[in-house]
Amino acid sequence: MTEAASEVSTGDLVREIDTLREQQEALRGVLRAVTRSAGLQPVLEEVTEACRRLCHADHGALWLLQGELLISVAHHAGEEAAQYDREHPHRLDRTTIAGRTGVTRQPVNIPDIELDPEYAYAGPRPYRAMLGVPILLEEELIGVVVVVRKKPDPFSNDDQALVQAFSDQAAIAIANARLIETVERQRSELARFISPQVAELISSSDGKQLLAGHRAYLTIVYFDLRGFTAFAETAEPEELIDIVREYHAVAGELVNEHDGTLEHFAGDGLMVFFNDPVPVDEPELHAARLALAMRERIGECAAGWRKRGYDLGLGAGIAVGYATLGRIGFEGRYDYGALGSVTNVAARLSDEASAGQILLSQRAYAALEGGIDARRLADLQLKGLARPMEVYELIGLSS
């Protein structure tokens, strides 16, 4: 081999290495955009610019399919052409490079649009050569990547393979975005039927373990309405549901505001617990604040109910202790619940409370002592407990 030939061979090798290095760096840029979780748009922008730069094209663009139209979502081109494409979606037909690529679901290489009788794009045309590659997800067309050159300089097979590789990355990013959107939508829908904390738990990485069952220290508040049974026996069904809806609306707002987890509601009975599945500081204080807020708000509601002839008032019980939590129910209908004597104590205290009264177990009072105003009541013999229990009435928070 002559010295001149050796120099040419070495030069070609250097250029090839530089090209490969540039391609790898562009691919890394796309992957970084994917892993940043900053949304889909940065990935589409990165893909479009990488295709334009690596193919030595003058402009690049990316369309996503919405219904029967291709919508411009990323455009590295002159502002006039970019604006026109944003305002004029492309149809799936053969008159544009994007539309033709979408129709065929195959790469389309037009060496010179001036010599293509089917090309009839009505917008600005400061280009001649075009290459379009479909973005496919399991044979489903989801978009198109296009690169163009101002001169009739045809794109090569290597250019086509390169754009195809980046369109595959765009497909992965779009699939991930769809999956995230689906999960978020399901979580939002789920949170309409169960507590937001439980909805979050179900889709979390440690959700399976927690749902299987675990032990936790809880503060439990149980609420029900005094006079509700007599009211339900005499009220019209429409009146009954109106009162229950108003009651539940207030409870739902305040439970979320005070970081509680609504375990269940049945008629006028509500059970809320604190410190699971999301740990909170001073769960006893959270529970006390919720109970006081509920007493105030339901007291306002009760004043209106009395004007309608309904004598109802809120009773509440607060207890603290350990319980077993997890998934309860059967296949097709599960809830997230707490089981243990602490739940029974809170419910029994609520049963004993008169309208406007909040009763505390001895352990609940001990945890709150110094932060609340309370008074000792006579010991109560609660149903299901062997011995009378020391009980306190919560008056308010201490100043």
C-alpha positions in Angstrom: 0.0 0.0 0.0 1.3 3.4 -1.0 1.8 6.2 1.5 -1.0 8.2 0.0 -3.4 5.3 0.1 -2.5 4.7 3.7 -3.2 8.3 4.6 -6.6 8.1 2.8 -7.5 4.8 4.7 -6.5 6.4 8.0 -8.5 9.5 7.3 -11.6 7.4 6.4 -11.2 5.4 9.7 -10.9 8.6 11.7 -14.0 10.0 10.1 -15.9 6.8 10.7 -14.9 6.8 14.4 -16.0 10.4 14.7 -19.3 9.6 13.1 -19.9 6.6 15.4 -18.9 8.7 18.4 -21.4 11.4 17.4 -24.1 8.9 16.9 -23.5 7.3 20.3 -23.5 10.7 22.0 -26.8 11.6 20.3 -28.3 8.3 21.5 -27.1 9.0 25.0 -28.8 12.4 24.8 -32.1 10.7 23.9 -31.7 8.2 26.7 -30.9 10.9 29.2 -34.1 12.7 28.2 -36.1 9.5 28.7 -34.6 8.8 32.2 -35.1 12.4 33.4 -38.9 11.8 33.6 -39.4 15.4 32.7 -42.2 14.5 30.3 -42.4 13.4 26.7 -41.7 16.6 24.9 -37.9 16.8 25.7 -37.5 13.3 24.3 -39.3 14.2 21.1 -37.2 17.3 20.7 -34.0 15.4 21.3 -35.0 12.7 18.8 -35.8 15.3 16.1 -32.6 17.3 16.6 -30.4 14.1 16.6 -31.9 12.9 13.3 -31.5 16.3 11.7 -27.9 16.6 12.9 -26.7 13.1 12.2 -28.2 12.9 8.7 -26.7 16.4 7.8 -30.2 17.6 7.1 -31.3 21.2 7.0 -34.5 20.6 9.0 -36.2 17.9 11.1 -39.7 17.5 12.3 -41.8 15.0 14.3 -45.6 14.4 14.1 -47.8 12.4 16.4 -51.0 10.7 15.2 -54.2 12.0 16.8 -57.3 10.4 15.2 -56.8 10.6 11.5 -54.4 13.6 11.6 -50.7 14.0 12.1 -50.0 16.8 14.5 -46.7 18.7 14.5 -45.1 18.4 18.0 -41.4 19.0 17.4 -40.0 21.1 14.6 -36.4 22.0 14.0 -36.9 24.1 10.9 -37.5 27.7 9.8 -40.1 29.4 11.9 -42.4 30.0 8.9 -42.6 26.3 8.0 -42.8 25.3 11.7 -45.7 27.7 12.3 -47.5 26.5 9.2 -47.2 22.9 10.2 -48.5 23.6 13.7 -51.6 25.2 12.3 -52.1 22.7 9.5 -52.1 19.0 10.6 -51.2 16.5 7.8 -53.7 14.0 6.6 -52.8 10.4 6.1 -52.4 10.6 2.3 -49.6 10.7 -0.3 -49.5 14.4 -0.8 -47.0 15.1 2.0 -44.0 13.2 3.2 -45.5 12.7 6.7 -48.8 11.6 5.3 -47.3 9.2 2.8 -45.1 7.7 5.5 -48.1 7.3 7.8 -50.2 5.7 5.0 -47.5 3.2 4.0 -46.1 2.6 7.5 -42.8 2.3 5.7 -39.8 4.6 5.3 -40.4 7.0 2.4 -37.4 8.6 0.6 -38.1 11.4 -1.9 -34.9 12.4 -3.7 -36.5 15.5 -5.2 -40.0 16.7 -4.6 -40.0 18.7 -7.9 -39.9 15.3 -9.6 -42.6 13.7 -7.5 -46.0 14.0 -9.1 -47.9 13.0 -5.9 -46.3 15.6 -3.6 -48.6 18.5 -3.2 -47.8 20.2 0.1 -49.4 23.7 0.2 -47.1 25.3 2.8 -43.6 26.8 2.4 -41.2 24.5 0.4 -37.6 25.6 1.0 -36.4 22.0 0.5 -36.0 19.3 -2.2 -34.9 16.0 -0.7 -37.0 14.3 2.1 -36.9 11.2 4.2 -39.8 10.0 6.4 -39.7 7.2 8.9 -42.8 5.9 10.8 -42.9 5.6 14.6 -44.5 2.3 15.3 -45.4 0.6 18.5 -46.2 -3.1 18.0 -47.4 -2.3 14.4 -49.5 0.6 15.6 -48.7 3.9 13.9 -48.2 6.6 16.5 -46.1 9.2 14.6 -43.6 10.1 11.9 -40.1 11.5 11.9 -39.0 13.6 8.9 -35.7 15.1 7.8 -35.3 17.4 4.7 -32.5 19.0 2.7 -32.7 22.2 0.7 -30.9 20.7 -2.2 -31.9 17.5 -4.2 -29.3 15.5 -2.3 -30.9 12.1 -1.6 -30.7 10.5 1.8 -28.8 7.2 1.9 -29.8 3.8 3.3 -27.5 4.6 6.3 -29.5 7.8 6.9 -32.7 5.8 6.8 -31.3 3.2 9.3 -30.2 6.0 11.6 -33.6 7.7 11.6 -35.3 4.4 12.1 -33.1 3.7 15.2 -34.1 7.1 16.8 -37.8 6.6 15.9 -37.7 3.4 17.8 -36.4 5.4 20.8 -39.3 7.8 20.4 -41.7 4.8 20.3 -40.3 3.6 23.6 -40.6 7.1 25.2 -44.2 7.4 24.0 -45.1 3.9 25.3 -43.6 4.9 28.7 -45.6 8.2 28.7 -48.8 6.3 27.9 -48.1 3.8 30.7 -47.4 6.6 33.2 -50.6 8.5 32.1 -52.6 5.3 32.5 -51.3 4.6 36.0 -52.0 8.2 37.0 -55.5 8.1 35.6 -56.2 4.8 37.4 -54.8 6.2 40.6 -57.0 9.2 40.3 -60.0 7.1 39.6 -59.1 4.7 42.4 -58.8 7.7 44.8 -62.4 8.5 44.2 -63.4 5.2 45.7 -60.8 4.6 48.4 -58.6 6.9 50.5 -55.9 8.7 48.5 -53.2 7.2 50.7 -54.4 3.7 50.0 -54.6 4.5 46.2 -51.0 5.6 46.4 -50.0 2.5 48.3 -51.5 0.2 45.8 -49.3 1.6 43.0 -46.1 2.0 45.1 -43.1 -0.3 45.1 -43.7 -1.5 48.6 -47.5 -1.8 48.3 -47.5 -5.5 47.9 -45.8 -6.1 51.1 -47.9 -3.7 53.1 -51.1 -4.9 51.6 -50.2 -8.5 52.6 -50.4 -7.5 56.3 -48.3 -5.6 58.8 -48.5 -4.3 62.3 -48.5 -0.5 63.1 -49.2 1.9 65.9 -52.4 3.8 65.1 -54.6 6.5 66.4 -58.2 5.8 65.5 -61.1 8.1 65.5 -64.6 6.8 65.2 -67.6 9.1 64.4 -71.3 8.5 64.3 -74.5 10.6 64.5 -76.6 10.7 67.6 -80.3 10.3 66.7 -79.5 8.8 63.3 -81.4 5.5 63.8 -84.6 7.2 64.7 -84.2 9.7 61.9 -83.6 6.9 59.3 -86.8 5.1 60.4 -89.0 8.2 59.8 -87.3 10.2 57.1 -88.1 10.0 53.4 -85.4 8.3 51.4 -84.5 11.5 49.6 -84.1 13.4 52.9 -82.0 10.6 54.3 -79.5 10.6 51.4 -79.3 14.4 51.4 -78.2 14.4 55.1 -75.8 11.5 54.6 -74.2 13.2 51.6 -73.7 16.5 53.4 -72.2 14.6 56.4 -69.9 12.6 54.2 -68.8 15.7 52.2 -67.7 17.5 55.4 -66.0 14.4 56.6 -64.1 13.7 53.4 -62.8 17.3 53.2 -61.6 17.3 56.8 -60.1 13.8 56.8 -57.9 14.7 53.8 -57.1 18.1 55.3 -55.8 16.4 58.5 -53.9 13.6 56.8 -56.2 10.8 57.9 -56.9 7.6 56.2 -60.6 6.8 55.9 -61.0 3.1 56.6 -64.7 2.9 55.9 -68.0 4.6 56.2 -71.3 2.8 56.8 -74.4 5.0 57.1 -73.5 7.4 59.8 -70.5 5.5 61.1 -67.0 6.7 60.0 -63.7 5.2 61.0 -60.4 7.2 60.3 -56.9 6.2 61.3 -53.6 8.0 61.5 -50.0 6.9 61.0 -50.6 4.3 58.2 -50.1 3.8 55.4 -48.3 7.1 55.5 -46.5 7.8 58.8 -47.3 11.1 60.5 -45.7 12.9 63.4 -47.9 13.0 66.5 -50.8 11.0 65.1 -52.8 11.5 68.3 -52.7 15.3 67.8 -53.8 14.9 64.2 -56.8 12.8 65.4 -57.7 15.3 68.1 -57.6 18.2 65.6 -59.8 16.3 63.2 -62.3 15.4 65.9 -62.6 19.1 67.0 -62.9 20.3 63.4 -65.6 17.7 62.7 -67.5 18.7 65.9 -67.5 22.3 64.8 -68.5 21.7 61.2 -71.1 19.1 61.9 -72.4 21.3 64.6 -73.1 24.0 62.0 -74.8 21.4 59.8 -76.9 20.2 62.7 -78.2 23.7 63.3 -79.6 23.6 59.8 -80.9 20.1 60.1 -82.8 21.1 63.3 -84.6 23.8 61.3 -85.8 21.0 59.0 -86.9 18.9 62.0 -84.0 16.6 62.3 -82.3 16.3 65.7 -78.8 15.0 64.9 -75.5 15.5 66.6 -71.9 14.1 66.3 -70.4 11.7 68.8 -66.7 10.7 68.5 -64.3 8.3 70.2 -60.4 8.3 70.0 -58.2 5.4 70.9 -54.5 4.5 70.3 -52.7 1.2 70.1 -51.3 -1.4 67.7 -53.4 -3.0 65.0 -52.9 -5.3 62.1 -53.4 -3.6 58.7 -53.6 -4.9 55.2 -55.9 -6.2 52.5 -59.2 -7.6 53.7 -62.1 -9.0 51.7 -62.3 -11.5 48.9 -61.3 -11.8 45.2 -63.1 -9.1 43.3 -63.8 -6.9 46.4 -60.9 -5.9 48.6 -60.5 -3.1 51.1 -57.6 -1.8 53.1 -58.5 -2.2 56.8 -57.3 -2.3 60.4 -58.0 -5.1 62.8 -57.4 -5.1 66.6 -58.9 -4.1 69.9 -58.0 -0.5 69.4 -60.6 -0.3 66.6 -63.2 -1.7 69.0 -62.3 0.7 71.7 -62.7 3.7 69.4 -66.1 2.5 68.2 -67.4 1.8 71.7 -66.3 5.2 72.9 -68.1 6.8 70.0 -71.2 4.8 70.9 -71.1 6.2 74.5 -70.5 9.8 73.4 -73.4 12.2 73.5 -74.0 14.8 70.8 -71.0 17.1 70.5 -68.9 14.9 72.8 -65.4 13.5 72.0 -64.3 10.7 74.3 -60.6 9.6 74.7 -59.2 6.3 75.9 -56.7 6.5 78.8 -53.8 5.9 76.4 -55.1 8.6 74.0 -55.3 11.0 76.8 -51.8 10.1 78.1 -50.4 10.8 74.6 -52.1 14.1 74.3 -51.7 15.3 77.9 -50.3 18.8 78.0 -51.5 19.7 74.6 -55.3 19.5 75.2 -58.0 20.6 77.6 -59.8 17.5 78.8 -61.8 16.4 81.8 -61.9 13.0 83.5 -65.2 11.2 83.3 -66.5 8.2 85.3 -65.0 4.9 84.3 -67.1 3.2 81.6 -67.7 -0.5 81.1 -67.4 -0.8 77.4 -69.0 -3.7 75.6 -66.5 -6.4 74.8 -64.0 -5.3 77.5 -63.5 -7.2 80.7 -62.8 -4.2 82.9 -64.2 -0.6 83.2 -62.0 1.9 81.2 -60.7 5.2 82.4 -62.3 7.8 80.0 -61.7 11.5 79.3 -63.7 14.1 77.4 -61.8 16.2 74.9 -62.7 19.9 75.3 -60.2 21.6 73.0 -56.6 22.2 72.4 -54.6 23.9 75.2 -53.5 27.4 74.5 
